[in-house]
Structures are given as structure tokens and as C-alpha cells.
Amino acid sequence: MSLDLARIRADFPILAERPGGRPLVYLDSANTSQKPRAVIDAMADFMATGYAPINRSAYGLASRATDRYEAARAAVARFIGAPSVREIVFTKNATESLNLVARSWGATALRPGDAVVLTHMEHHANIVPWQMLAAERGLELRWVPLTADFQLDLRDLRETLRGARAFAFTATSNVLGTITPVAELCRAAHAAGAIAIVDACQSVPHAPTDVRAWDADFVTFSSHKMCGPSGLGVLWGRAELLDEMPPFLGGGNMISDVRLDGFTTAEVPAKFEAGTPAIAEVVGLGAAVEYLESVGMAEVRRHEMELTAYTLETLRGRFGDDITIHGPTNPEVRGATFSFAFRGVHPHDVSQVLDQSNVCVRAGHHCAKPLMRLIGAHATARASMYLYSGTDDVDALADALEHVSDIF
């Protein structure tokens, strides 16, 4: 493998755990990633010796806390190639980021009859906010379908986008692992006069990201999938769009002034960060960014491509037609996320049996019910990998699946 896996695993304390005397095989990173010691220590040190409220207080401790918070913002901006640090907005999670775009940009820019284009592989977080807004505003929702090999069917994209105001799509499917051609989709959106909104939750943690190269208008992702803490999301948006949008929430920190007859907003990004933020979590995300940069995102992507090829070869080689893996077969156009059906056994039963071998996979609809219906499944088991995953994890998964056969 292209990464020094032993060194990386040593950075993650939980991977040294041996429940019941067996190694822990964590294959649920598409849901949430494990945390390296660098992140754990950064948050613990900040809470123990540096914690204070940010932005308002003038004393030294608060000033230093503000500096660490803003340093993390700068690290995130650097990590995704953002033109300006002020374009980075911290939210509660990526779901809130997408709701912010729908409610702040969408509620002011869209009129009855306007069209928003989505794809059939979207997470609920990039479907439901638009459905809610469509019901309230009389919007039209259009859908980009899938091909037989689990990629976006772009043959009619120009017509689908005709007259649309927004195109919201995932960069990588959390079910299929499909990597979409983000820059191409952004160009198509702009050619039609629409803005491009990218759900990059399954992309930013796994490959180099450059929002300028994508030419997107908004990009959302979450901290907890990229080695950072939970309870924190990121919204990147073009400064000119963020400046024009009304605030999403009202309260402290997002104001410049408040009077009895009204208020004026603070500048971006404070305009969208009402209330006391997740200060320690932002510090943790900054540490996560620095950790991933030290590994190298190109190396992470190369490692996962090698692991994807090995996984497909191993599972299909050992189980043949007894296993159905949903998603593209080409590792160059998919991530290391594998939703599968196994010998007609219910995915929850598969997950429970695998857990007996300390193999952790997710079972369910993965917050993508429309897509699950399209692939003909109520639920799937899903094994998803990250920079700390290796071929030994794949072998352990395959061995544990043999036990599923023994029981069922």
C-alpha cells in the first residue's frame, strides 16, 4: 500500500483496542471517521489551558482563543483552496450547511415556478431542504438519473438544466461510492444560468479539493468524516453570494447593531455564525486538517484506490454471485465505500454477525431512500474505508462473511 499504515494506525488510539481479545476492524468511515491523537490532544489542551469565549471579550485568554479559532478557519480555507478565509462559514453540520443555502439563498433568489436540479444519488440532506422549499414556494424539482453502471446519466443534462436556477449534487455517493465529475457539472450549471451546490461530505476527506478548480458556488462538508470532531460542519460559498444572502439564524455574534426598530448584520462569515460557536470543535478540526495535510491528500486518494481494487477483487473472488456490490467497478471513479447484499441475508443480520468478529459495518438505508429504491434494496450492509484501513481489514471482512454463511 502507498501509505505507511502501521505509522498511521499508531496515530489512532482506538485502533489499538482489542474488544474480546480481537483486533478492531472499523469499516464505517463513510458514517464517521476515527480521530487521531493530534486532534484529541489539541481539543483536550485547548479545553484544559486555553478555553475562553471568542470575538467579544478583550482579555488575553479570550484573544488567544479567538486566534486559535480563526487559525482553524484559515486552515480549512487552505485545505480546500478557498480564495478567501472569509468564505468559510462554520455550521452545526453539513446538513445545516445545506439548509442554510436552501433557506438563505434559495428563499430569496427563487420564485414560484423556478427549477432546482438534483440527482438520484443524493443524501436526504440534499433532498429534503429543497423539497420543503419547493412545497412552500411552488418550485419545480428535476432529477438527473443514473446509468446502468451507477454513474450519473448526463446525456440529457443540458435539457434538464434548461431554465434551472440551481444544481445541487453530491461529489461522491455515500451509497455507491460513485465519484461525480464535479467540475463538468459546475460548468453545465453555469452554462444554463444556474448556481452549483456541491455536497462534498464524502469527497473532501478522501481526495485533494480545490473549490476554485471545481468552479462551484457553494460546497458543504463535515468535520467528523475527516478525522475531526462531530457537531461541526463547513459551508464554503463565493463571497459575493454570501454577502448578498440574509442571515440564516438571528442572535448574538451575527449582528453589527440592534435597535428597537431593527438590526444590521455583521460581515461574512460572522453573519452566518449566530450564538456561541463550537469553539473546541473548531480547534479540533484545525488539527485534523493539519494531520491530513501531513499525510497528503493525494496519498490518501492513491491508497484508497488501491484498497478499492483489492476489495472488489477479494470479495467477488471469494463469494462470486453470492455477493452484490452496488457501484462502479472501476476504482478510478469510485471511493472505498461498498454497499452490498450477501446471499439474501438481511443487512442487519449481516452486521450483527460481523460484529461478533469485531468487524464494524453499517446496515440500513444510509439516508438515501430514493436511491435505495432505485437499486431495488430496502437496506444494504455498507463497509467503508479510510486512510487507516488496509488489506487486512478487507480479509477480516471476508472471513467474517464466511461466518454469516455458516449461520444462515
C-alpha positions in Angstrom: 0.0 0.0 0.0 1.2 3.6 -0.7 0.8 4.8 2.9 2.8 3.7 6.0 -0.2 2.0 7.5 1.5 0.9 10.7 2.5 4.5 11.4 -0.9 5.9 10.6 -2.7 3.4 12.7 -0.5 4.2 15.7 -1.9 7.8 15.4 -5.4 6.5 16.2 -5.7 5.3 19.8 -9.0 3.4 19.2 -7.4 1.1 16.6 -5.2 -0.4 19.4 -8.3 -1.6 21.2 -9.0 -5.3 21.2 -12.6 -5.9 22.3 -12.8 -9.6 23.4 -9.1 -10.0 22.6 -9.7 -9.5 18.8 -8.5 -6.6 16.7 -11.0 -3.8 16.0 -11.8 -3.7 12.2 -13.5 -0.3 11.8 -15.3 -0.2 8.4 -17.8 2.6 9.0 -15.8 5.7 8.0 -18.4 6.9 5.5 -20.6 7.4 8.5 -17.9 8.9 10.8 -14.2 8.7 10.9 -12.0 7.8 13.9 -9.9 10.5 15.5 -6.1 10.8 15.6 -4.2 11.6 18.8 -3.3 15.0 17.3 -7.0 16.0 17.3 -7.7 14.5 20.7 -4.7 16.3 22.2 -5.5 19.6 20.6 -9.0 19.7 21.9 -8.0 18.5 25.4 -5.2 21.0 25.6 -7.4 23.8 24.4 -10.2 23.0 27.0 -7.7 22.5 29.8 -5.4 25.5 29.2 -6.8 27.8 26.5 -10.6 27.8 26.6 -12.4 31.2 26.6 -15.3 32.8 24.7 -14.2 34.3 21.4 -14.8 37.5 19.5 -16.3 39.7 22.2 -14.0 39.6 25.2 -10.9 41.8 25.2 -8.7 39.9 27.8 -5.7 37.9 26.8 -7.1 34.4 27.2 -10.1 35.3 25.0 -7.9 36.9 22.4 -5.8 33.8 22.2 -8.8 31.6 21.9 -10.1 33.7 19.1 -6.8 33.5 17.4 -6.9 29.6 17.5 -10.5 29.6 16.2 -9.6 31.8 13.3 -6.4 29.9 12.6 -8.6 26.8 12.1 -10.8 28.7 9.7 -7.6 29.7 7.7 -6.5 26.1 7.7 -9.8 24.9 6.3 -9.7 27.6 3.6 -6.2 26.5 2.7 -7.2 22.8 2.6 -10.0 23.3 0.0 -8.3 26.1 -2.0 -10.8 28.8 -1.0 -9.9 32.2 -2.4 -10.6 34.0 0.9 -10.8 32.9 4.6 -14.0 34.9 5.0 -15.8 32.5 2.6 -15.6 29.7 5.3 -18.7 29.5 7.5 -18.8 27.1 10.4 -22.2 25.4 11.0 -23.5 22.7 13.2 -23.1 20.0 10.5 -23.2 19.7 6.7 -26.9 19.2 6.9 -27.3 22.6 8.4 -25.0 24.0 5.7 -27.3 22.7 3.0 -30.3 24.0 4.8 -28.6 27.4 5.1 -28.1 27.5 1.4 -31.7 26.5 0.7 -33.2 28.8 3.3 -31.0 31.9 2.8 -30.0 31.8 -0.8 -33.0 29.8 -2.1 -35.7 31.6 -0.1 -34.6 35.0 -1.6 -33.4 34.0 -5.0 -36.1 31.5 -6.1 -39.6 32.3 -7.3 -42.7 30.2 -7.9 -42.1 28.0 -11.0 -38.3 28.1 -10.7 -36.5 24.8 -11.1 -33.9 23.2 -8.9 -32.0 20.1 -10.3 -30.9 17.3 -8.0 -29.6 13.8 -8.7 -30.9 10.3 -7.9 -27.9 9.6 -5.7 -28.4 12.4 -3.2 -28.3 12.1 0.6 -31.5 13.1 2.3 -29.7 16.3 3.5 -29.5 17.4 -0.1 -33.1 16.4 -1.0 -35.4 17.3 1.9 -34.4 21.0 2.3 -35.2 21.5 -1.4 -38.5 19.6 -1.1 -39.5 21.7 1.8 -38.7 24.9 -0.1 -40.4 23.6 -3.2 -43.6 22.9 -1.2 -43.6 26.4 0.3 -42.6 28.3 -2.9 -44.0 26.3 -5.7 -40.7 25.3 -7.1 -40.1 22.5 -9.7 -37.6 19.8 -8.7 -35.9 17.9 -11.6 -33.7 14.8 -11.3 -30.6 13.6 -13.1 -30.9 9.8 -13.4 -28.3 7.0 -13.1 -26.7 4.8 -15.8 -26.7 1.0 -15.5 -23.1 1.2 -14.2 -24.1 3.5 -11.3 -22.9 6.8 -12.6 -24.8 10.0 -13.5 -26.6 9.8 -16.8 -25.6 13.1 -18.4 -27.0 12.6 -21.8 -29.9 14.9 -21.2 -28.2 17.2 -18.7 -28.4 20.3 -20.9 -32.1 19.9 -21.3 -32.6 19.0 -17.6 -30.8 22.2 -16.6 -32.6 24.4 -19.1 -34.0 27.4 -17.2 -33.0 26.0 -13.8 -31.7 28.3 -11.1 -29.7 25.8 -9.0 -28.0 22.4 -9.5 -27.3 20.6 -6.2 -25.4 17.4 -6.3 -23.0 15.1 -4.4 -19.3 14.9 -5.2 -19.2 11.2 -4.1 -22.2 9.0 -3.3 -22.3 7.7 0.2 -24.0 4.5 -1.0 -22.5 3.7 -4.4 -19.1 5.3 -3.9 -19.5 6.9 -7.3 -17.3 9.9 -7.8 -19.1 12.5 -9.9 -17.4 14.9 -12.4 -17.8 18.0 -10.3 -16.1 20.5 -12.5 -18.0 19.3 -15.5 -21.3 19.6 -13.6 -20.5 23.1 -12.4 -19.7 24.2 -15.9 -23.0 22.7 -17.1 -24.9 24.5 -14.3 -23.3 27.9 -15.1 -23.9 27.4 -18.9 -27.6 27.1 -18.0 -27.5 30.2 -15.7 -27.8 28.1 -12.5 -25.6 28.1 -9.5 -23.7 24.9 -8.5 -24.1 23.5 -4.9 -21.8 20.6 -4.1 -22.3 18.1 -1.2 -18.7 17.1 -0.6 -19.0 15.2 2.6 -17.7 12.0 1.1 -15.1 13.8 -1.1 -13.2 16.3 1.0 -11.9 13.7 3.5 -10.7 11.4 0.8 -9.0 13.4 -2.1 -7.4 16.8 -2.8 -10.1 19.5 -3.0 -9.8 22.8 -4.9 -13.1 24.7 -5.0 -11.6 27.2 -7.5 -10.8 24.4 -9.9 -14.3 23.0 -9.4 -15.7 26.5 -10.1 -18.5 25.7 -7.6 -20.7 28.3 -5.9 -21.3 26.5 -2.6 -19.5 23.5 -1.1 -20.5 21.7 2.1 -18.7 19.1 4.2 -18.5 17.9 7.7 -15.7 17.7 10.3 -16.4 14.3 11.8 -15.9 12.5 8.5 -12.4 13.9 8.1 -10.8 13.0 11.4 -12.3 15.9 13.3 -15.0 16.1 16.0 -18.7 15.9 15.4 -21.2 18.8 15.8 -19.4 20.9 13.2 -19.9 21.5 9.5 -18.4 23.7 7.0 -20.0 25.8 4.2 -17.8 27.4 1.6 -19.5 30.0 -0.6 -18.5 32.6 -3.1 -18.1 35.9 -1.2 -20.4 37.8 -3.5 -23.2 35.3 -2.9 -22.7 35.2 0.9 -22.6 39.0 1.1 -26.0 39.2 -0.7 -27.7 36.5 1.4 -29.8 37.2 4.5 -28.7 35.6 7.8 -30.0 32.1 8.5 -30.3 32.4 12.3 -30.6 35.5 14.4 -28.9 36.3 17.8 -25.5 37.1 19.1 -22.4 37.4 17.0 -24.2 37.8 13.7 -25.2 41.4 14.3 -23.4 44.7 13.8 -26.1 46.6 15.7 -29.5 46.0 17.2 -32.1 48.7 17.8 -35.7 48.6 18.9 -36.8 49.1 15.3 -34.4 46.6 13.7 -30.9 45.3 13.3 -27.9 45.3 10.9 -25.8 42.2 10.2 -22.2 41.6 10.8 -19.9 40.9 7.9 -19.5 37.4 6.5 -18.7 34.9 7.9 -20.0 36.2 11.3 -23.3 36.9 9.7 -24.0 33.2 9.5 -22.5 32.2 12.8 -25.1 33.2 15.4 -24.6 32.4 19.0 -21.6 30.8 20.8 -19.9 28.5 18.3 -18.4 25.1 18.8 -15.0 26.6 19.8 -13.2 23.5 20.9 -14.5 21.5 17.9 -13.3 24.1 15.5 -9.8 23.9 17.1 -10.1 20.1 16.7 -11.0 20.5 13.0 -8.0 22.7 12.5 -5.8 19.9 14.0 -7.5 17.4 11.7 -6.7 19.5 8.7 -3.1 19.7 9.7 -2.9 16.0 10.3 -4.4 15.2 6.9 -2.1 17.7 5.2 0.9 15.9 6.9 -0.2 12.6 5.3 -1.0 14.2 1.9 -4.4 14.0 0.3 -3.1 12.7 -3.0 -1.6 9.8 -1.0 -4.9 9.2 0.8 -6.6 9.0 -2.6 -4.0 6.7 -4.1 -4.2 4.5 -1.0 -8.0 4.2 -1.2 -7.9 3.4 -5.0 -5.5 0.5 -4.3 -7.7 -0.6 -1.4 -10.8 -0.4 -3.6 -9.3 -2.6 -6.3 -8.3 -5.1 -3.6 -11.7 -5.1 -2.0 -13.6 -5.7 -5.3 -11.2 -8.4 -6.3 -11.3 -10.2 -2.9 -15.0 -10.1 -2.2 -16.0 -11.1 -5.8 -13.3 -13.7 -5.9 -14.3 -15.4 -2.7 -18.1 -15.1 -3.0 -18.9 -14.7 -6.7 -22.6 -14.3 -7.3 -23.4 -14.7 -3.6 -22.4 -11.0 -3.1 -23.8 -8.0 -4.9 -21.7 -4.9 -4.6 -23.6 -1.7 -5.7 -21.5 0.8 -7.5 -18.9 1.2 -10.3 -16.3 -1.5 -10.9 -13.6 1.0 -11.9 -11.6 2.2 -8.8 -10.7 5.4 -10.6 -14.4 6.6 -10.5 -15.4 5.4 -7.1 -14.4 5.7 -3.4 -13.7 3.0 -0.9 -17.4 2.6 0.1 -19.1 -0.7 -0.6 -22.8 -1.2 -0.1 -23.6 -4.9 -0.6 -26.2 -7.6 -0.4 -25.0 -11.0 0.8 -26.7 -14.3 0.0 -30.2 -13.0 0.7 -29.4 -12.4 4.4 -30.9 -9.2 5.8 -28.2 -6.5 6.1 -28.9 -6.0 9.9 -28.3 -9.7 10.4 -25.1 -9.5 8.4 -24.0 -6.5 10.5 -24.7 -8.3 13.8 -22.8 -11.4 12.8 -19.8 -9.4 11.5 -19.8 -7.6 14.9 -19.1 -10.9 16.6 -15.7 -10.7 14.8 -15.3 -7.0 15.7 -15.9 -6.0 12.1 -17.9 -2.8 12.2 -20.1 -2.1 9.2 -23.3 -0.1 8.8 -26.6 -1.5 7.8 -29.7 0.5 6.7 -30.8 2.9 4.0 -27.9 5.3 4.6 -30.1 8.3 4.5 -30.7 7.8 0.7 -34.0 6.1 0.4 -34.8 7.3 -3.1 -31.5 5.8 -4.3 -32.1 2.6 -2.4 -35.5 2.1 -4.1 -33.8 2.6 -7.5 -31.3 -0.1 -6.8 -34.0 -2.4 -5.5 -33.0 -2.6 -1.9 -34.7 -1.6 1.3 -31.3 -1.7 3.0 -27.8 -2.7 2.4 -24.7 -3.5 4.5 -22.0 -1.0 3.9 -18.3 -1.3 4.5 -16.4 2.0 4.1 -12.7 2.6 4.5 -10.3 5.4 5.1 -6.6 6.2 5.4 -6.2 3.8 8.3 -7.8 0.9 6.6 -5.8 -1.9 4.9 -6.0 -5.1 3.1 -6.0 -7.0 6.4 -9.3 -5.2 7.1 -10.7 -6.5 3.8 -9.5 -10.0 4.6 -11.1 -9.8 8.1 -14.4 -8.7 6.4 -14.3 -11.6 4.0 -13.5 -14.1 6.8 -16.4 -12.7 8.9 -18.7 -13.0 5.9 -17.9 -16.7 5.8 -19.3 -16.9 9.4 -22.5 -15.3 8.0 -22.8 -18.2 5.6 -22.2 -20.7 8.4 -25.1 -19.3 10.5 -27.6 -18.6 7.7 
